[in-house]
């Protein structure tokens, strides 16, 4: 199996969809993707919580809860998993380092650290210190992604400011850079050209005609989907519920995966000791 670091060093990019539980991880890995990621939003939704609390913007899922689910995903998937690690679950560099240390026990091959605390971007100098602390805690095998959220927040921050932050994080030890909120292909090409390192681009956050083929041709190293597959799955559940309530029909069931197929699929991915009855 190709290592997560090797995927980032290859001349061709790759697509890394996001799972929110062991079942979705197995389905995505079985589809042939070389790596998958977790989604903090999808995990929160599956627990009946919002992505962030209101009005303070803090993560609604505790670090312990998140890592319990992350470990379930890594154990089920059979491919490298990248973790959505929020802002590292704390402002101070040591808090970020503690979170990175937990990734080893959870089986993650890499993870994202954001420079956004749920209300505003962290100060530039502190953000750099946070990435440096994460790098030191991660060790050489872990693929560290530094995410800067200025474009996603639609603040007055110009694209050049996000590029500047990304390059500072690269100097601090980040292996991959991530600037969510950019959906224009020309702007993405600018990121590829001016950011000194592999670039992750997320699609599915809003309306966009971009395809994975467009992005790979533009030189993007890694393409993720955030919580978009999880949100689409929830949209299907809502549509099914509405059909039951209004029409009394179950046309939504026509495309379900057969029970036997799912049983066989999950049996192949079961951890040792999980294949028999409890």
Helices and strands as residue ranges (DSSP letters): H 4-9, E 14-16, E 18-19, H 22-30, E 35-38, H 40-46, H 63-77, E 80-84, H 93-106, E 110-114, H 124-138, E 143-147, H 150-153, H 159-171, E 176-178, H 185-194, E 198-202, H 212-217, E 222-224, H 228-246, G 251-255, H 259-268
